[in-house]
Amino acid sequence: MGLATESNPPLYLRIAESVSQQVARGALRPGDRVPSLRRLSRQQRVSMSTALQAYLWLENRGYLEARPQSGFYVRTPFSTLIPEPQFDATKTNPMAIGTSAILADIMESASNPANILLGAGNASPELFPSDRLNLILRRIIRRHPLHSTRYEFPPGWEPLRRQIARRSLDMGCNFSPRDVTITSGALEALNLSLLAVARPGDVIAIESPTYFAILESAASSGMKVIEIPTHPQTGMDLGELERAIRKHRVKACITMTNCHNPLGYVLSDRYKKELVELTARSGVAVIEDDVYGDLAFHGPRPRTAKSFDRKGLVLLCSSFSKILSPGYRLGWVAAGRFRAEVERLKFLANVGNPSLPQMVVAEFLESGGYDRHLKRLRTTLADQVDRVRQAISKYFPQGTRISRPAGGYMLWVELPPTVDALKLYRAALTQNISILPGAVFTATNRFKNHIRINCGHTWSETYDCALLTLGRLCEKIDSVLKS
């Protein structure tokens, strides 16, 4: 569902959101008849035309269906009608990896303003609270004109660490400000964590598929990786992880338990607890990437695996880039028993973070602006993901499978076996469309017919046309290979 980014959305949209929340919570189930227009009008104290507008909005987005002479009914969720990508249970051995040759080309294409960015992991600028952040920034400059005249050494600006510590309760944790180290985005948090727990030649267990920068980080550090088969809904195979730990002396495991990139799942608390207990028995460190954790679509903010950590072996990494401002480059890590080493490595990497962005975000968090913005953003992204899924199911070849994200704004798309994702990537660039081929999410020869699609852009005719073009390119590649 989506109320766009308006602080005071139209009345019919507020009513539509109320109905959709009843569906999300299970109060209304597929096949249930929703209140009649007359009853809804009385309940909400609105006109019949406003009630009808709300139901038509829900119908147009596939949440309700109208039955002649009967009324409106809850539809079977569109997401369940599209098959998910298949689970690849292939087992692998530890391997040294090099940097991806295609990644530099991908970054260059993502930097081209002429391209429609359906691959890069960023949301539309209008979804960020830039006006509010700029107001705070100007206020801080007036109050503290000497704000950047000294180094902000690790662990970072104390008021920001205090606000993160307060928010840790929502994650199932209970940090003190001293537990938190500020970093230059979540990627630096991941890099510092990896260097703190492992050395060149050590074996690192990763999900498959995994965020491509994790592979680059391991490669640049001279570490070996072993890919653990990962189900699109239930996560990394813990049985295979346990066997890998015993057989290959795994030093650390990197995981994304909430709003996985690219699969989109949110794992159960039971799974997270079992993962932490399994790795703790062997003294294996867990690096948990929770950069999308605040963007779960429904319910309370999901707990982290870190919340089950009793030995200080889980290093929780996150940032504000996906929610507030990518350019601020503000991330953080709660590194447990590795905190001192992470702070040392942070100092060696770049001394510390700029003061001004830390001050701005700390004040935004303290004011309550973050939570108000986050509520709107979660709703908007859920709607955008659903729209992109529907467009892909309509425009892409028969046999296409699409992930069912529980949060974030990425879709993992499995194309028919005859569609080569690298060929599609290159063909799409000729149409000024940038996507990410599945090959960059693995160190092995997997996911040749998979792509990742970013749904973070505000829906428009431009993006609908881009997806239509991608679908036609898929059909063209498919027909050439079959002929």
N, C-alpha and C positions, 0 to 999 in steps of 0.2 A: 504494500500500500504506500501511497506517497502524498504528502501534503506540500510537495515542493519545498521551498525554503522560506515560505512566508511566515512571519511571526503571528499573523492574524488571518488564517486561511478562511475562505468562504464557508458559510454555514453548512452547505450541502456536503463539503469535503469533511468537515468535522463529524457530521452524522455518518458518512461513509466509513470514516476511520473507526468510529465506535462499533459499527457492525462488523468490520473486519477483525477487530480485536476479539469480539465474541467468537468468531470463527477460529482465530488463532488459539484461544484458550479452551476450545472444545465445547463451549456453551451452545454453539450452532455447529452442526455436523453436515457433511455432504448429504444431500437429499432432504434436509430439513426445510420447511417452509418458513420464510422470514415474515415478520409482522406485515400485515396489509398496509397499503399506502395510507389509508384512513387512520389505522391504529398508530402507525409511525408518526403521522402528522400530529396526533393527539399527544403521544408520548413525548415528542421532542418540542411540542409547542411551535410548530412551523407550518407553513402553508403546504397544501397538497403538491404544488409544483416544486417546492424545495425538496420534499420527500421523494418525488419522482426523479428529480435530478440526481439525488444521492444514489438511488437504485440503478439508474441508467449508467452512472459513472462506474459503479461496481460491476454491472453487466458488461460494459465495454472492455473491462480489464479481466474478465473471465472469472470473477468471484461469484456472480449470481447468474441464473438463467431464468428467463420469463417463460411461463407456460400459459398458453391461451386459456382464458376463463378460469384460471387457477391462482395466479399470482407469481411471486418471485421465490426461487429456491436456491439453496447453496449448491454450487457445482462441485463435482469432484475436483480437488485441487489440480490445476494445470500441471504443476511440477511432477505429480505422480503419473501423468500420462506419457511422459517422455522418458525413455530408458536412460539409466546412468551409464557412464563409462565402465567398461568391464574391469574386473580386478585382475591384475597381472601378478601371479604368485611365483614368478621366476626367481630362483635363488641365485645369488652372486657371491663372489669372493672379494676380499679386500683388494683394492687396486690403487696405484698411484695415478693421478689424473693431471692433465695439463689444462691450461686456460682455454676457454672456448673461442675458437677463431671467429665464429659468427657473431659473438656478443658485441664486439666493437662495431660491427656493421649495424646491429640492432640499435645500439645507443645512438649512432649517428642518424639513423632514420627517425628515431624518437625525438631528436633535437630539431628536426626539420619542421618549421611552422606550417609548411604546405601540406603536411601529412595529417590524416585523421588517425589519432593514436588509439587503436583498439588493443594494443598490447601492453604499453607501459603502465605501471601500477600507480597511477595518480588520478585523483578526482578532479572534476571541473573546478576552476578557480572560484566560480560563483557559489560553490558549496561551502567554502571556507569563510569564517567570520572575520574577514580582513578589515572591515570598517571598524568593528569593535576593537580588534587588536591594535589598529592604528591610533585610535583614540587613547588607548592605554599607553601606547608608545610615546605619543606626544606629551601626555601628562607626566610620564616618568622623566622625559628629557628636561621638562621644566623644573621638576622637583629635584632631580639628581643630575645636574649638568656635567658632573665629573664621573658619570656612570661607567665609562670604559677606560679610565686612566690607571687601572691596576689589573694585574692578572687575577682571574678567578680560577685558582688552582683546584685540582681534584680534592674532594669529591664533587664540588660545584656549589652553586648558590643555595644557601641553607633554606631560605623561604620556599624555593621550588622543591627541594627535597622533602620539606615538611608537608607540602601539599600532596606530593606523590605518596608519602607515607600514610597520610589520611585516606587516600583513595585505595590503598592496599587492602583495606577491610572489605571492599566490594569484590576483591579478587580471592577472598578467603584467607588472606595473609594478615600480618600485623607488624609491618616494618616500623623501625624508628628512622628518623631522617638520616642517621649515620649509616644505615644499611644500604642507602641508595647512592650510586655514582652517576653523575650526569655525563652523557656522551654526545658525540656529533651524530645523532640519529641512531636508529636501531641497528643499522649495519655495523657501525663502529662498536656498538655494544656486543654484537655477535662475534666480531673479529677479536676484540679484547678478551672475551670469555674463552674463545677457542685457544688463544695463545696462553691463557692463564692455566688451562687444565691439560694441555697436551703439547707434545713436542714433534719435530719433524720425524716421520717414519711411523708415528703412532696411528692406530686404526680408529676411525670415527664412524659410528653408525648413523645413517641418515634415512629419512623417509624417501619413498620412490613413488611418485615424483616429489621433488623438493624445490624450494626456492633457489633459483639459479645462482644467486650470489653466495650461498653457502658452499656450493661446489667451487666457485672461484676463490673463496677464502681458504678452503682446505688445500687447494692446488698451490696457492701462493705461499702457504705455510709448510709445504712439503709433507703433508699428511696423507695417509691412505683413507679411502672411504669404502664402506660396505653398505650397499643399498638394501634396506629391509622392505619386503613387499608391503604395500600400504593400500588398504581398502578405501574406496571413495566415501564410505560412511562410518566405518568402525576403526579406521586408522591403521597404524603400523602393527604388523603381526608380532605380538609379544612373545609368542613361542619361538619365532625365528630370531627375534632379538636376543632372547636368552641363549639360544644355540650359538649365535655369533659371538656373544660375550664369552662363553666358555671356550669356544674353539679358536677365536682369533684375538683374545685379550683386548677387547674393545676398551678404549680409554675414555671415550665420551660419546654421548648420544645427543643429537640435535633434533628437536621436535617442535611442532606447532600444533598444540592441542585445541586451540580455539580459533575458529574462522580461518582454517588452513589455506595457505597459498601454495598450489592453485585449486585444491579440491573443495574447500569451503566448509568442511564439516566442523562441528563442535562436539568433542568427545565427552563421554559421560564422566562423572566424578569417580565412579568405580574404576573405569579404565585408568584415569590419571593416578589414582592411588596405587593400582597394581603396577603401573609403570615405575613410579618412584620407589616402591618397595623392591621391585625386581632389580633395578639398577643399584640401589643402596646396598643390597646383599653382596654385591661384587665390588663396591666402591667406585662405581662408574658415575662420572659427573653427567648431569643432564643440563643442556643449554636449551631453555624454553623461549621460543620466539613468540611473543604475545602482541605483536604490533597491531593486529586487527581485533584484539580481544574485546575492546569496547564497542565493536560494531556488530555484535550479535543482533539478529533481527527481532527476536521475541524474548520475553521473560527478563529476569534479572541478569545482571552481568555475570557470565559464567566464571566459575572458579578456575584457578590455574593449577597446574601440577605442583607448582611451588608451594601451594597451600598444604600439601601433604608431606613436605620435606621436613624431616626431623634431624638430619645430619649435616645440613648446610651444603649438600651436594648439588642442589638445583640452582642454576643461575638464570634468573628471570630477566628477559630483555624486552624493552618496548620503546615507543617513541610517540611524539605528537604530530608526526609528519602526515599521517593518513587522515587526521581529524581536524587539525588547526592550520598548519602551514608547513609545507615541505621545505621551503626556503629557510626556515629558522634553524633547521638541522638540530633539533633537540630530541635526544633519546636518553635512556637511562638503563641501568642494570642493577639488580639486587643480587649480588654475587655470593652471598652466604660465606662459607669459609674461605672463599677465594677473593674476598673484597680487597684486601691489602695488595695482592698481586695485580688485580684489575686496575686499581688506582695508580700503581707504579707504572704499568704499561700505558695508561691514559696520559700520564705526565710525559712519558718518553715520546708518545705519538704526536702530541700537539700542545703540551703544557696545560691547556684547559680550554673550556668553551667561552665564547664571547658572553659578556655580562648582560647586555641589553635584552637579547631574546629570552634569557632565563627570567629576567625581572618581569617582562611582559606576560609570559605564560603563567608565572606564579600568581600575578595579580588577577589574571583572567580566571584561573582556577578558584582562587579565594573568593571572587565575587559571585560565584555560582553560574557564571556565563557558560562555562564548559558544559555543565550538565544540561542546560537549556538548549544549547547548540547541538549536543550529542543526541538528544531525544528527536529533534527534527531530522538530523542527518541519518539516523538509523532507519527512520520511516521512509525517507526519500530513496536511500540506497536499496532497500528491499523492493520498492516499486520499480526502480531502474533495472535491477537484476531480473525481475520477472518479465519486464518488457523485452529485454534482450533475449531471454530464453524463448519467449514466444516468437520473436522475429527469426531466430536461428531455426526453430522447429518448422517455420513456414518457408524459409528461403533455402535451407541447406538440403543436400541430397538425402534420399531415403536411407536409413541405416545410421544416421548421425545420432550420437548419444551425448547428453549434456548433464553436467553435475548438478546437484541440488544443494546449493549453499545454504548454510544456516546463519551466515553472516559475512561481512566483508563485501567486496564487489568484484570478485573474480569468478569466471566460469572456465571450467576445464571441459573441452569439447573433443570427443572422439569422433573422427570422420570415418567414412567407409574405408576399408583396408587399401583400396586402390588410389586413395588421395594422399599424395606425398606432401606433408606439411611444409617442408622446406621449399618445394616448388610453389606451393600456395603462397608462402611468405614472399617469395621473389615476384610472383605474378601480381600480388596485391600491391607491392611497392610501386609497380608501374602505373597503378591507379591511385597513387598517393594514399594508400591505406597501410598502416603498420600493425602487424600482429606479432605474437610470439610463438614460434614453432616448438613442439613438445621436446625436441632434441636438447634444448638448453636446460631442461629440468631433470636431466639424468646424466650420469657419467658412463652409462652403458648404452647399448644400441637399442633403446626402447622408445616408445611413444612417437614413432615415425609418422603416424597419422593422427596426431593430437595437436591442438593449439590451445593457447590461453587467451581469453577475451576479457578485456577490462570493461566493466559496466559502470565505472565511476563518472562518466560524462552525462550531463543533463540531457535527457532524451530530446531528440529533434529529428526533423526530416533528413538532415545530413547523415546522422548515424544510422537511421533506418535504411537509407540508400546505400551506405557503406556495407551494411550487413547483406543487403540484397546482392550487391556486387560480389562480395565474398562467396555467397552461395552459388552464383553463376560461374565463378572461377573454379569452385570445387567441381561443379558439373562438367566443366570443360576439361579439367585435368583427369577426371574419372573417365570421361568418354574417350580421351586420347589413349589412355592405358588399356582400355577394353578393346579398342579397335585394332 
